[in-house]
Amino acid sequence: MTKRMILDFSKRPLLLAPMADVTNPAFRMLCHEKGADFTFTEMINAAGFLNGDSFAMDRGISYDQKPYGIQIVGPSADSICEAAVGLEEKLRPAVIDINMGCPSPKILKDKCGAYLLNDTSVPPAIIAKLSENLKTPVTAKIRLYRETERTVALAKSLEDAGAAWISVHARTAAQGYSGKANWNAVEQIKENVSIPVILNGDIFTPQDLKQAIETGCDGFMIGRGAIGNPGIFEHMKKALSSDFEESETKDEAAFQEEFRQRILDFKRYCFLLETYNLYAHVNIKSHAQWFTKGLQHSKDMRLEIASLQKETRLRHLNDEEIAESRRVLAGQIVDVLEKYFEKIGK
Ligand SMILES: Cc1cc2nc3c(=O)[nH]c(=O)nc-3n(C[C@H](O)[C@H](O)[C@H](O)COP(=O)(O)O)c2cc1C
């Protein structure tokens, strides 16, 4: 079956990485608005979805009309496929991606994520089954093996099995987040397959992105750099589209502009959480802390935000009450951000 490709890889698209507790529908929408060409949901547990867990559905939904990918995490071709067929029918994502890289102990214990890489015959078998059973293009997100040749062989097997593209977090599962991402290994994968290869790992600045582009990969996926900073996509694109050279030192006006923009983004985020009734699912306090990253007075703002309402008090509340409590908290957080913004203007 020929499946429509939804990304123009000639434009070197920038993708938001799937991130649990981060890439909820409101955050994805904001990233689309700020220039992300494609976004992924948080990983959705196949068993959770099949058991009717409403949280799984809430994670997978999308409220704008932009193409996006749903990521599934599961232990076997059968359970992943059953969940994928259901999610395809209910939510119609542009892509269904399989998590073959998560190294967290809980996920490995459930024989999911990077566990799937232990037997090289399993990942292509999963992709083959999904390709046969879905109308939606299927992609895989993998990590590296220690030996690059082995990763190249895996990538080829995924291509043969019908993967529309692969995203590679350029570290081994055992590395977690330590060490530097090995882009060279991803470049070798790219040289050996004909499907698009998305490079992921350690792209934080326009300079990083420029270097990443030199690998010849087709798209570039940003994870941690976008947490609390959805404007990174706009910033990267601006930097790429002109002779713009980011100076090593920011002047006062640049700091102020960054701060102002971050407050606007946070307010927009809160508006989207409210609009789509997502406050009950999002720990607004941690998200707010992330939005202060790299700003002047960041440490003081974090301390002040931390001292606001305690999340532990929410334990006995229902969803509606939690949402109301977080809505109030979001207003208090905006006050804190604006107070410090005024300080830097003086
Ligand atoms: C908070 C957090 C949650 C993550 N959740 C997922 C996930 O659900 N699925 C997945 O494939 N990878 C997940 N990852 C890994 C990222 O998608 C990405 O591969 C990794 O952060 C490396 O990219 P970066 O250097 O741009 O952050 C997560 C990473 C972080 C920091």
The ligand as a MOL file (V3000), in Angstrom:
LIG
                    3D

  0  0  0     0  0            999 V3000
M  V30 BEGIN CTAB
M  V30 COUNTS 31 33 0 0 0
M  V30 BEGIN ATOM
M  V30 1 C 11.3240 14.6150 29.9150 0
M  V30 2 C 11.6320 13.7030 28.7490 0
M  V30 3 C 10.6780 12.7830 28.3430 0
M  V30 4 C 10.9310 11.9360 27.2600 0
M  V30 5 N 9.9580 11.0790 26.8390 0
M  V30 6 C 10.1450 10.3600 25.7030 0
M  V30 7 C 9.0930 9.6020 25.1320 0
M  V30 8 O 7.9500 9.5820 25.6310 0
M  V30 9 N 9.3640 8.8860 23.9990 0
M  V30 10 C 10.6160 8.8980 23.4030 0
M  V30 11 O 10.8060 8.2450 22.3750 0
M  V30 12 N 11.6130 9.6220 23.9170 0
M  V30 13 C 11.4070 10.3760 25.0180 0
M  V30 14 N 12.4060 11.1760 25.4790 0
M  V30 15 C 13.6620 11.2770 24.7180 0
M  V30 16 C 13.5750 12.4470 23.7120 0
M  V30 17 O 12.5680 12.1950 22.7560 0
M  V30 18 C 14.9130 12.6390 22.9680 0
M  V30 19 O 15.2040 11.4740 22.2510 0
M  V30 20 C 16.0650 12.9270 23.9140 0
M  V30 21 O 15.7200 13.9040 24.8810 0
M  V30 22 C 17.3210 13.4100 23.1510 0
M  V30 23 O 17.0560 14.5930 22.4560 0
M  V30 24 P 17.5750 16.0330 23.0230 0
M  V30 25 O 19.0590 15.9420 23.1970 0
M  V30 26 O 17.1680 17.0250 21.9690 0
M  V30 27 O 16.8840 16.2410 24.3290 0
M  V30 28 C 12.1830 12.0020 26.5770 0
M  V30 29 C 13.1370 12.9220 27.0060 0
M  V30 30 C 12.8750 13.7680 28.0710 0
M  V30 31 C 13.9280 14.7720 28.4930 0
M  V30 END ATOM
M  V30 BEGIN BOND
M  V30 1 1 1 2
M  V30 2 1 2 3
M  V30 3 2 2 30
M  V30 4 2 3 4
M  V30 5 1 4 5
M  V30 6 1 4 28
M  V30 7 2 5 6
M  V30 8 1 6 7
M  V30 9 1 6 13
M  V30 10 2 7 8
M  V30 11 1 7 9
M  V30 12 1 9 10
M  V30 13 2 10 11
M  V30 14 1 10 12
M  V30 15 2 12 13
M  V30 16 1 13 14
M  V30 17 1 14 15
M  V30 18 1 14 28
M  V30 19 1 15 16
M  V30 20 1 16 17
M  V30 21 1 16 18
M  V30 22 1 18 19
M  V30 23 1 18 20
M  V30 24 1 20 21
M  V30 25 1 20 22
M  V30 26 1 22 23
M  V30 27 1 23 24
M  V30 28 2 24 25
M  V30 29 1 24 26
M  V30 30 1 24 27
M  V30 31 2 28 29
M  V30 32 1 29 30
M  V30 33 1 30 31
M  V30 END BOND
M  V30 END CTAB
M  END
